[in-house]
Amino acid sequence: MTHSHERRFDAAKRAGLTSAERWVRWNPPHLLELAGLQEGQTALDLGSGPGFWTLPMADKVGPQGLVIALDVSPEMLEALAASNPPEHVRLLHGELPAIDLPDDSIDFIWAAFVFHEVEPPATLAAELRRVLRPGGRLAVLDWRPDAEGESGPPRPHRISPQQVEQFLAAAGFVTVQHPWKDADGYLLWAE
Ligand SMILES: C[S@@+](CC[C@H](N)C(=O)[O-])C[C@H]1O[C@@H](n2cnc3c(N)ncnc32)[C@H](O)[C@@H]1O
């Protein structure tokens, strides 16, 4: 089956992903803390872009941990490499929903503003379950379809937390929590 890429974020707009305004807007250390990322973990930044979350994730896991930044866009990964990430960050070029990592190899997956871009979501959920170790955690941050503001992707492209939860349950995730939301976005985690 083939899928169009109309939902995919335009790599030409990558500079906007690392703006100071965006840092203030989303407060990465706070949301990563709420999601439960811990020191020493092996973490996967899914659809990392130029590394807005990758670098605070690397701070959080520390040098005993590892952050793998996966993206389909070479430009995004080049921008991340150019920001001089610490040694415990690895870049992984690949096209979701496939994830070129072994079974049970990841402690924590961070999927920020990417779940809604990947088709088919059921296959993505199954791949996330496969690479996550038992007891590991997946955290999804994404745009609310019923958001108040106009920022973010076209509303028909968005996926609700309830839809994400259904795909995750079908893939074998058993616990889902909704620790945070605001007028535009939501965070959920699943194990
Ligand atoms: C909206 S951007 C978000 C980037 C980053 N997570 C952030 O919040 O700053 C979505 C990212 O997912 C990547 N992406 C979209 N579809 C993908 C796919 N099928 N496989 C891998 N990466 C993908 C895009 O290249 C882009 O970097």
Ligand as a Chemical Component Dictionary entry (heavy atoms), coordinates in Angstrom:
data_LIG
# 
_chem_comp.id                   LIG 
_chem_comp.type                 NON-POLYMER 
_chem_comp.pdbx_formal_charge   0 
_chem_comp.three_letter_code    LIG 
# 
loop_
_chem_comp_atom.comp_id 
_chem_comp_atom.atom_id 
_chem_comp_atom.alt_atom_id 
_chem_comp_atom.type_symbol 
_chem_comp_atom.charge 
_chem_comp_atom.model_Cartn_x 
_chem_comp_atom.model_Cartn_y 
_chem_comp_atom.model_Cartn_z 
_chem_comp_atom.pdbx_ordinal 
LIG C1  C1  C 0  6.153  18.586 13.063 1  
LIG S1  S1  S 1  7.792  17.970 12.948 2  
LIG C2  C2  C 0  8.148  17.790 14.701 3  
LIG C3  C3  C 0  9.624  17.621 14.963 4  
LIG C4  C4  C 0  9.991  17.438 16.444 5  
LIG N1  N1  N 0  9.385  16.257 16.991 6  
LIG C5  C5  C 0  9.582  18.651 17.219 7  
LIG O1  O1  O 0  8.535  18.650 17.864 8  
LIG O2  O2  O -1 10.323 19.647 17.176 9  
LIG C6  C6  C 0  7.545  16.275 12.439 10 
LIG C7  C7  C 0  8.851  15.544 12.147 11 
LIG O3  O3  O 0  8.547  14.184 11.841 12 
LIG C8  C8  C 0  9.273  13.801 10.706 13 
LIG N2  N2  N 0  8.520  12.759 10.014 14 
LIG C9  C9  C 0  7.304  12.895 9.425  15 
LIG N3  N3  N 0  6.928  11.722 8.876  16 
LIG C10 C10 C 0  7.937  10.851 9.118  17 
LIG C11 C11 C 0  8.151  9.492  8.783  18 
LIG N4  N4  N 0  7.242  8.801  8.072  19 
LIG N5  N5  N 0  9.282  8.901  9.198  20 
LIG C12 C12 C 0  10.212 9.586  9.927  21 
LIG N6  N6  N 0  10.071 10.882 10.263 22 
LIG C13 C13 C 0  8.947  11.505 9.862  23 
LIG C14 C14 C 0  9.425  15.053 9.879  24 
LIG O4  O4  O 0  10.527 14.979 8.982  25 
LIG C15 C15 C 0  9.610  16.107 10.958 26 
LIG O5  O5  O 0  10.961 16.278 11.302 27 
# 
loop_
_chem_comp_bond.comp_id 
_chem_comp_bond.atom_id_1 
_chem_comp_bond.atom_id_2 
_chem_comp_bond.value_order 
_chem_comp_bond.pdbx_ordinal 
LIG C1  S1  SING 1  
LIG S1  C2  SING 2  
LIG S1  C6  SING 3  
LIG C2  C3  SING 4  
LIG C3  C4  SING 5  
LIG C4  N1  SING 6  
LIG C4  C5  SING 7  
LIG C5  O1  DOUB 8  
LIG C5  O2  SING 9  
LIG C6  C7  SING 10 
LIG C7  O3  SING 11 
LIG C7  C15 SING 12 
LIG O3  C8  SING 13 
LIG C8  N2  SING 14 
LIG C8  C14 SING 15 
LIG N2  C9  SING 16 
LIG N2  C13 SING 17 
LIG C9  N3  DOUB 18 
LIG N3  C10 SING 19 
LIG C10 C11 SING 20 
LIG C10 C13 DOUB 21 
LIG C11 N4  SING 22 
LIG C11 N5  DOUB 23 
LIG N5  C12 SING 24 
LIG C12 N6  DOUB 25 
LIG N6  C13 SING 26 
LIG C14 O4  SING 27 
LIG C14 C15 SING 28 
LIG C15 O5  SING 29 
# 
